[in-house]
Structures are given as C-alpha cells and as structure tokens.
C-alpha cells in the first residue's frame, strides 16, 4: 500500500489541494504595520533622523558642495554622507532600516496563537518563548502584544505543508 501511495504522491497531493476546504485562494498579502511608525503611530526616531540627514545632504549636494565639506558641516561620517548623496530616493536610504529582521520574527506565530487562545500577558509569553530559545528582551514582546491588542498586527503567514506518503497511509 505504501508503495502505491508513494508512487502516486503527486496525484494525492493535487487531489488533496483541490478539495473544497483545502483550496488556497489567492489571498491579498497581509498588511504589515508601517515600518515608518512606532507602536503608538508616531514616526520612528530613526526614520525622522535619516530623513532630515538625507534632505540636508541632498540640498548641500545640489549647491555643489563637496562630500568632505558636507561631512564636516553636518558632523556626519564621510561614508554616511556619500550614501545619502548617492541615493536616488529617500526610500532607498530607509529600506534597510525599516525592513530589518528581528529576533522575535521566528516566535511571532507562537505569540499570535497564544494571544488568540486568550493569553494576553506579555511577561508570561516572554517567559514561554525564552524557554523555546528566544534570546531577546521583554520590550519587543511587549510591543508586539500591544500591536495585537490594537489589532494593528496581522496574523503571521501560515505555511501549507501537504501530507507525506506515510502520513497519508495513517489516514486511510
């Protein structure tokens, strides 16, 4: 039996995917919280600082100033000034800052699941993920739970994993 199911695994997989309850509808990508804003909806300090530095640098470059003189005037590292001067847009400068992966990313599905079950205590959830290997601090966990309370954080993406041949046999 296992040999037959293994040989026709592709057929079983496609048949399973085509069942009415298992069809994956093309869903809109989950709306992520705006990386430019903090938990309270205010612009993040990093974004504000980089925006002002970028605009000041672009203004001085347009005046024909050298990168060295801009660096001295704005009291910035030469290479930072060069990065701001070479950037085509503000989004190019901010891309790295607002899309950084965090230590918490791997634990967000678990936190979301626990939150949905009714555990809204950030300290308790922090201790639980610490036992699972989380190496960060309580702050990010607390901020994520606050976003969940406000309804501002979307559920983490669910990955679809079809059954393997030996798992299919158990269901027969």
SEZAMAR-521478 format. One record per residue: residue in one letter; x, y, z of N, C-alpha, C, CB in turn. Coordinates in steps of 0.001 Angstrom, whole numbers, padded with zeros to 6 digits, always signed. Glycine has a CB too. Layout:
// residues N
AXYZXYZXYZXYZ
...
***
This chain:
// residues 172
X+000830-001196+000000+000000+000000+000000+000871+001256+000000-000942+000000+001215
X+001913+001253+000846+002780+002431+000935+003475+002687-000392+003821+002255+002050
X+003830+001604-001085+004499+001718-002370+003589+002410-003390+004921+000328-002879
X+002323+002034-003388+001349+002601-004327+001126+004083-004027+000006+001830-004255
X+000932+004403-002744+000704+005802-002365+001942+006631-002679+000343+005917-000861
X+003125+006057-002406+004372+006764-002691+004537+007041-004173+005556+005965-002186
X+004139+006067-005008+004262+006230-006455+003314+007293-006993+004000+004909-007153
X+002180+007454-006335+001175+008412-006801+001038+009598-005858-000170+007726-006958
X+002123+009922-005198+002092+011009-004219+001663+012330-004853+003462+011169-003566
X+002141+012599-006063+001771+013840-006751+000275+013928-007001+002517+013951-008068
X-000328+012791-007375-001780+012759-007613-002548+013008-006322-002199+011406-008221
X-002089+012356-005242-002754+012514-003948-002637+013960-003487-002147+011555-002892
X-001447+014519-003672-001206+015908-003253-002121+016868-004006+000270+016296-003483
X-002217+016706-005343-003060+017620-006120-004542+017404-005815-002803+017436-007621
X-004945+016139-005594-006342+015869-005251-006692+016490-003902-006609+014352-005225
X-005779+016385-002967-005997+016966-001638-006098+018490-001735-004853+016563-000672
X-005245+019080-002565-005248+020539-002709-006529+021034-003371-004037+020992-003521
X-007165+020185-004210-008372+020600-004927-009664+020378-004156-008452+019873-006220
X-009585+019775-002982-010788+019619-002166-011314+020992-001783-010499+018770-000900
X-012642+021163-001667-013225+022484-001398-012655+023187-000165-014703+022345-001234
X-012433+022471+000899-011940+023111+002122-010452+023383+002104-012263+022260+003303
X-009733+022808+001138-008278+022928+001124-007753+023819+000014-007665+021579+000998
X-008623+024353-000789-008164+025229-001865-007571+026493-001292-009308+025569-002821
X-006426+026825-001831-005798+028069-001389-006251+029181-002317-004237+027952-001373
X-007037+030062-001794-007491+031208-002569-006345+032202-002646-008767+031859-001939
X-006184+032849-003789-005130+033852-003850-005471+035003-002903-004940+034368-005303
X-004881+034962-001761-005170+035969-000738-004284+037187-000941-004967+035389+000678
X-004819+038311-000552-004017+039529-000605-002903+039401+000421-004889+040805-000339
X-001721+039929+000111-000639+039829+001083-001038+040518+002382+000657+040444+000523
X-000628+039943+003524-001025+040550+004795-000462+041956+004928-000561+039687+005969
X-001270+042832+005454-000851+044222+005611+000038+044321+006847-002087+045179+005729
X+001289+044618+006612+002244+044750+007709+002104+046137+008314+003703+044502+007223
X+002395+046253+009621+002385+047592+010193+003444+048439+009494+002636+047546+011726
X+003156+049696+009334+004065+050598+008650+005382+050671+009403+003444+051994+008509
X+006484+050318+008734+007802+050340+009365+008282+051734+009691+008801+049672+008482
X+007596+052739+009164+007984+054115+009426+007413+054621+010743+007536+055007+008290
X+006439+053899+011288+005767+054349+012509+006106+053432+013672+004244+054404+012303
X+006091+053997+014884+006310+053178+016068+004982+052585+016534+006966+054009+017199
X+004999+051936+017683+003804+051268+018204+002668+052246+018452+004134+050530+019489
X+002996+053483+018796+001977+054485+019106+001524+055278+017889+002498+055431+020147
X+002015+054917+016695+001591+055598+015484+002411+056834+015145+000170+055978+015610
X+003433+057124+015940+004306+058266+015646+005456+057811+014763+004845+058910+016952
X+006033+058757+014029+007162+058417+013185+008340+057984+014052+007552+059607+012288
X+008995+056894+013664+010132+056386+014426+011274+057391+014400+010598+055031+013869
X+012031+057453+015483+013147+058396+015597+014184+058144+014508+013800+058290+016985
X+014449+056885+014204+015415+056532+013171+014984+057079+011815+015589+055013+013099
X+013714+056959+011510+013187+057440+010231+013287+058959+010165+011721+056987+010035
X+012926+059637+011250+012997+061100+011299+014430+061573+011096+012451+061626+012639
X+015350+060937+011813+016762+061329+011745+017324+061102+010344+017589+060545+012778
X+017075+059933+009764+017617+059651+008438+016973+060523+007366+017425+058184+008095
X+015699+060835+007529+015021+061711+006571+015655+063093+006572+013521+061815+006896
X+015867+063656+007755+016452+065003+007822+017884+065003+007292+016427+065532+009271
X+018654+063974+007613+020034+063904+007113+020062+063773+005597+020779+062724+007752
X+019169+062960+005053+019105+062782+003610+018757+064100+002919+018077+061700+003250
X+017732+064790+003426+017301+066046+002804+018381+067118+002900+016013+066549+003459
X+019038+067233+004059+020114+068217+004218+021265+067910+003268+020620+068239+005674
X+021631+066630+003170+022733+066237+002288+022384+066530+000834+023062+064742+002465
X+021176+066180+000412+020771+066426-000969+020772+067917-001295+019386+065838-001225
X+020342+068727-000334+020319+070180-000532+021736+070729-000722+019637+070874+000665
X+022669+070266+000113+024049+070750+000022+024747+070226-001229+024836+070340+001265
X+024431+069014-001649+024997+068471-002886+024492+069286-004073+024629+066966-003055
X+023214+069671-004048+022636+070479-005128+023305+071845-005217+021127+070650-004919
X+023817+072351-004085+024532+073628-004072+025951+073482-004600+024562+074202-002661
X+026386+072230-004852+027710+071991-005399+028790+071784-004350+028089+073121-006268
X+028420+071557-003132+029398+071359-002058+030039+069981-002172+028731+071524-000674
X+031275+069865-001696+031963+068573-001706+031449+067709-000552+033504+068765-001602
X+031613+066413-000710+031159+065493+000328+031930+065706+001633+031314+064044-000145
X+033213+066051+001515+034027+066310+002718+033484+067498+003489+035499+066561+002339
X+033155+068579+002789+032658+069770+003487+031268+069519+004085+032610+070974+002522
X+030442+068744+003379+029121+068387+003914+029297+067552+005178+028276+067608+002854
X+030238+066636+005123+030520+065781+006275+030921+066611+007487+031625+064776+005937
X+031779+067601+007272+032219+068468+008381+031067+069325+008895+033385+069374+007931
X+030285+069910+007986+029207+070804+008393+028099+070080+009162+028621+071484+007176
X+027717+068894+008685+026633+068155+009331+027127+067253+010463+025898+067322+008302
X+028456+067209+010626+029066+066378+011661+028666+064906+011485+028657+066880+013060
X+028780+064449+010232+028456+063064+009895+029684+062379+009311+027271+062999+008900
X+029706+061079+009393+030756+060284+008788+030741+060506+007272+030580+058780+009134
X+031921+060546+006663+032035+060783+005234+031240+059746+004435+033502+060763+004813
X+031335+058483+004850+030669+057416+004107+029146+057484+004253+031176+056059+004579
X+028678+057992+005361+027234+058193+005525+026764+059288+004574+026885+058560+007000
X+027533+060364+004502+027202+061464+003587+027214+060953+002149+028202+062648+003753
X+028211+060143+001829+028296+059593+000477+027076+058723+000166+029591+058775+000311
X+026634+057920+001144+025451+057072+000951+024204+057925+000709+025238+056156+002175
X+024037+059006+001502+022885+059899+001327+022959+060622-000016+022815+060924+002478
X+024157+061005-000438+024321+061745-001689+024049+060858-002906+025732+062330-001775
X+024457+059613-002837+024300+058706-003976+022893+058112-004091+025305+057588-003871
X+022129+058161-003027+020792+057555-003034+019873+058301-003996+020186+057554-001612
X+019109+057549-004779+018171+058144-005726+016907+058646-005039+017805+057137-006800
X+016558+058025-003916+015343+058426-003209+015500+058153-001718+014106+057682-003770
X+014604+058741-000954+014598+058533+000491+014288+057074+000821+013574+059464+001168
X+013423+056434+000040+013068+055035+000279+014291+054137+000195+012011+054573-000723
X+015219+054473-000702+016450+053694-000834+017276+053769+000448+017279+054196-002031
X+017299+054921+001083+018043+055105+002335+017350+054362+003471+018176+056609+002678
X+016026+054428+003501+015269+053858+004613+015003+052358+004481+013967+054575+004742
X+015222+051791+003308+014853+050393+003075+015468+049446+004097+015271+049974+001685
X+016751+049586+004363+017412+048699+005320+016887+048913+006729+018919+048915+005291
X+016617+050145+007074+016224+050469+008447+014827+049973+008793+016294+051960+008662
X+013902+050036+007867+012516+049694+008200+012172+048232+007926+011575+050578+007426
X+013031+047505+007242+012735+046109+006909+013699+045128+007562+012767+045921+005413
X+014269+045500+008683+015230+044625+009352+014527+043432+009991+016016+045405+010414
X+015136+042235+009856+014573+041092+010584+014877+041237+012075+015143+039744+010036
X+014017+040697+012913+014212+040802+014354+014344+039414+014968+013047+041571+015007
X+014820+039371+016191+014913+038112+016923+013526+037522+017165+015641+038320+018257
X+012532+038386+017224+011177+037958+017560+010446+037317+016379+010382+039137+018065
X+010898+037560+015155+010181+037084+013965+009868+035589+014003+010990+037390+012731
X+010810+034776+014458+010602+033325+014489+009536+032919+015504+011911+032617+014810
X+009274+033763+016493+008339+033425+017568+006970+034078+017398+008924+033830+018894
X+006797+034914+016387+005526+035605+016193+004350+034659+015941+005648+036563+015044
X+004523+033579+015163+003380+032664+015010+002926+032080+016351+003743+031526+014050
X+003881+031701+017201+003530+031151+018511+002839+032208+019363+004785+030621+019232
X+003374+033434+019372+002773+034507+020162+001356+034801+019679+003636+035779+020089
X+001170+034826+018363-000158+035089+017808-001138+033991+018214-000089+035201+016274
X-000662+032744+018144-001509+031607+018512-001916+031692+019987-000774+030274+018235
X-000957+032003+020862-001248+032109+022291-002181+033285+022572+000052+032262+023093
X-001985+034375+021838-002839+035550+022000-004274+035205+021597-002306+036741+021156
X-004412+034470+020494-005743+034084+020015-006449+033159+021006-005637+033399+018649
X-005672+032355+021733-006241+031444+022727-006700+032211+023957-005219+030369+023124
X-006111+033380+024195-006551+034191+025331-005456+034625+026274-007551+033450+026095
X-004210+034264+025994-003097+034682+026853-002601+036039+026364-001934+033620+026846
X-002913+037109+027098-002546+038465+026692-001453+039055+027573-003763+039363+026723
X-000859+038254+028450+000167+038723+029375+001533+038627+028699+000144+037902+030696
X+002137+039772+028380+003406+039801+027658+004525+039147+028458+003783+041234+027319
X+004549+039350+029774+005606+038756+030604+005535+037233+030573+005498+039259+032055
X+004340+036710+030656+004166+035258+030627+004576+034701+029260+002698+034880+030945
X+004159+035373+028196+004526+034933+026851+006033+035034+026642+003787+035764+025793
X+006637+036083+027207+008086+036249+027118+008794+035050+027760+008525+037569+027801
X+008350+034649+028948+008971+033505+029631+008797+032224+028806+008357+033318+031045
X+007634+032073+028180+007383+030869+027381+008314+030794+026176+005928+030836+026914
X+008481+031910+025464+009358+031851+024284+010830+031832+024685+009087+033046+023356
X+011144+032335+025873+012510+032240+026381+012879+030770+026573+012662+033024+027714
X+011940+029983+027067+012161+028544+027237+012355+027850+025892+010986+027909+027988
X+011802+028433+024837+011941+027863+023493+013220+028327+022801+010736+028234+022642
X+013972+029245+023434+015239+029672+022863+015320+031129+022461+015529+028858+021701
X+014288+031917+022702+014316+033347+022363+015408+034036+023177+012928+034016+022629
X+016275+034782+022518+017392+035426+023191+017224+036915+023373+018634+035171+022443
X+016086+037458+023017+015863+038895+023127+015321+039287+024487+014915+039358+022051
X+014889+040530+024571+014382+041055+025838+012851+041121+025816+014977+042454+026120
X+012300+041580+026923+010848+041674+027079+010247+042779+026206+010497+041923+028540
X+010985+043851+025952+010460+045014+025222+009804+044691+023893+011555+045975+024983
X+010498+043995+022990+009870+043673+021705+008621+042798+021840+010869+042977+020815
X+008639+041891+022797+007465+041035+023022+006298+041901+023470+007766+039927+024083
X+006565+042803+024401+005533+043703+024914+004957+044570+023796+006104+044590+026029
X+005823+045112+022939+005356+045950+021828+004502+045138+020849+006557+046578+021089
X+004924+043911+020560+004160+043070+019634+002788+042733+020213+004934+041776+019318
X+002733+042432+021499+001450+042117+022144+000548+043349+022135+001671+041618+023601
X+001143+044539+022337+000337+045772+022270-000255+045955+020880+001189+047002+022644
X+000540+045653+019842+000029+045737+018467-001115+044748+018257+001160+045464+017448
X-000974+043553+018816-002046+042561+018693-003309+043033+019397-001600+041212+019268
X-003151+043666+020561-004320+044172+021297-005061+045227+020487-003893+044758+022652
X-004287+046089+019802-004897+047151+019000-005456+046614+017687-003879+048251+018717
X-005056+045410+017315-005473+044845+016038-004638+045353+014887-006919+045150+015783
X-003479+045946+015187-002635+046532+014149-001673+045521+013545-001858+047697+014712
X-001440+044395+014208-000514+043391+013685-001307+042286+013001+000376+042806+014819
X-000987+042006+011738-001695+040931+011044-001209+039578+011551-001494+041038+009514
X-001990+038530+011350-001504+037208+011744-000306+036827+010883-002627+036144+011619
X+000660+036125+011456+001806+035707+010653+001349+034756+009554+002881+035036+011538
X+002060+034720+008423+001636+033859+007322+001644+032390+007737+002542+034067+006105
X+000623+031655+007298+000514+030234+007600+001122+029466+006442-000971+029809+007845
X+002015+028552+006756+002629+027768+005690+001836+026481+005485+004113+027451+006018
X+001609+026144+004246+000870+024942+003886+001875+023823+003686+000002+025161+002604
X+001686+022697+004358+002577+021558+004218+001725+020331+003905+003435+021343+005510
X+001794+019823+002665+000988+018649+002326+001484+017412+003076+001019+018397+000807
X+000592+016435+003235+000940+015196+003920+001917+014377+003086-000321+014376+004220
X+002809+013649+003761+003732+012746+003076+003043+011395+002902+005076+012596+003870
X+003695+010509+002161+003098+009211+001843+002755+008421+003095+004039+008403+000971
X+003685+008321+004040+003411+007527+005239+002351+008186+006122+004698+007318+006038
X+002239+009501+006069+001193+010191+006819-000173+009963+006168+001499+011701+006909
X-000182+009874+004843-001415+009621+004109-001957+008236+004448-001181+009752+002594
X-001060+007266+004579-001478+005900+004904-002180+005835+006248-000277+004964+004905
X-001711+006622+007202-002332+006627+008519-003781+007087+008441-001550+007521+009472
X-004079+007965+007497-005434+008499+007370-006368+007569+006597-005389+009846+006692
X-005798+006575+005908-006629+005645+005113-007193+004599+005961-005852+005011+004003
***
